Amino acid sequence: MKHFLGIAACTLAAACTTPSYQAQAIQASDSGDQKTAIRLAAKDVAKFSTPDQCSPEKNINCGTLALAYSSLAEYQILDGDKAAGESSFSNAQRALRWMDQGNRPGATAIVYRDVSEAFWKVGDRARAVAVFKQGRAAGGDGWLFFASAAQAAGQAPAAAR
């Protein structure tokens, strides 16, 4: 599922470039190497966080930046650094506010789903459910229902609705 979401994120985003730090980070995380995943995700964040890529004035790659921040947050949380994960999540939320409204529901769902899923995996079920609910309130679309916390929050998966 994470690989599919990575492809969807790349498609949703305005730019998918080489090298694919995102794909490498996913592989590292899947193999349990969160430190490498964090390092690679941070490279994506750096690439798309410049004012000419994403800012209140220029929102070319704000969706890409939001997704990069949510991936970084996920890896940080999985590595045990919830404070850093929350900070990256906050930065992802800021980038979401700056992006084009037409793409925002899908990106919002993926960002909140990634972070919710990370909290779920480390056993912080209460925070996972809270993030899921925040994602619903923020306008996340059906992608959000792929989070493990969806059922715990009393929400049916999108396929069952």
N, C-alpha and C positions, 0 to 999 in steps of 0.2 A: 504494500500500500504506500509506503514512504517513497518508493521509487516512482510510482505512478504520480503521486502528488508533486514530486520534484519535476517531473516532465510537465505536469499541468501548470506548475508555478512558472516554469520557463516559458511555456506557451502564453500564459497570462501576461507575463512581463514583457516589456518592450524590447529587452535585449538579452540574448543568450550568447555568451562569448566563450572563447577558448582561451586559456584552459578552463575546464569546468570545475571550479573549486567546489561547487555545490555537489556534483556527482562524486567527487573524491571524498568530500566530507561525509556524505551518506555512507559510502563504503567503509570509511574509518569508524564511524559510529556503529554501523551494523556489526563490525568486528570487535566492538568494545573499546576502541581507542578514542575516547571522548576528547582527550587533549589535542590530538591531531585534527579531529573534527572541528573543535573550537578554533584552532589556528587557521584552518581553511575557510571556515565560515566568516571569520574576521576579515579575511582577504576580500570576500565578496562584499561585506559591509563597507570596507574602505573604498572599494571600487565604485560603489553606487551612492556614497554619502556625501559626495562633493556638491557644492551649490549648483553646478551646471547639470547635475543628474537628478537631484531631488532637493527641493527647497520650496518655501511658500510661493516663490516667484516662478519656479521652473519645475514641473512635475513629470518630466520625461520618464524617469525610472523609479518613481516612488513606490510602485507596486513591487518591483524587484527588490528595492531596499527593505521594504516591510517584510518580505519573505526571507530575505537574508538575515535580518534581525531575529525573526521568529525561529529560524534554524539555529542561529547562534544561541538563543535563549534555551532551546530544547537541549542542545549539547551541554550547555553550562549546568542546567538542572540535572541532567543525567549524570554529570560529573560530580554532583553534590554541592554546587555553588548556586543555591537558590537566589541569593541576593543579586548576583551577576545576571542570572536568568531573568529576574524581575526587571532589572534595569534595561536589558536588551528588549524585553517584552514592551516596556514603556516606550522605547525608541521605535519599535515596530508600530505601535499605536499612533505615534506622532506621524510617521511616514504615511500610514493609512489615511490620516486626515488630509494630507496634501495631495493624494492621488486623484485621478479622474473618477468621478462618481459612478460612471458606467461599469468600471471594473472593480469597484470597491467591495461589493457583497462577496464575490468569490475570494478575493485576497483576504478580506476580513475573516472569512470562515477558515481558510488555511492557516492564517496566523494564529488565531485562537485555538484551533484544533491542535496544531503542533505543540503549543505551550500546555494546553490541557492534557494532552497525551503524555508529555514529559512528566508532569506532576503525577499522573496516574501511575506511570511506570515506576516511579520512585516511592510509591505508596502514600502520597499525600492526596488522598481521595477528596477531602474537603476542598482543597485548593483547585483540584482538577475540575470539580463540579462548578465551583465559583467562576472559573475562567470560561467554562462552557456557557454558563448563563450570561456572563458578560458579552460573550461573542454573539449570542442571540440578541441581546439588547443593542449591540453595536451594528446589527444588520447583516450578520453572516448568513450566507445562503446554505444550501443543502450539504455542502462539503463538511460543514461543522458537525453534522450528525454521524460522521465516521469516527468521532472521538469516543473513547471508551466511557467517558463520563456522561454521554448522552442518555444512556439507559438509567444510570444512577440518578440523573436529574429528572427522571420521569418523562423523557422525551423519546418518542419512537424513532428508530433510524429512518432516514429519508426514503429508503426503498420500501419500507412498510407503511408509509403514509400515503 
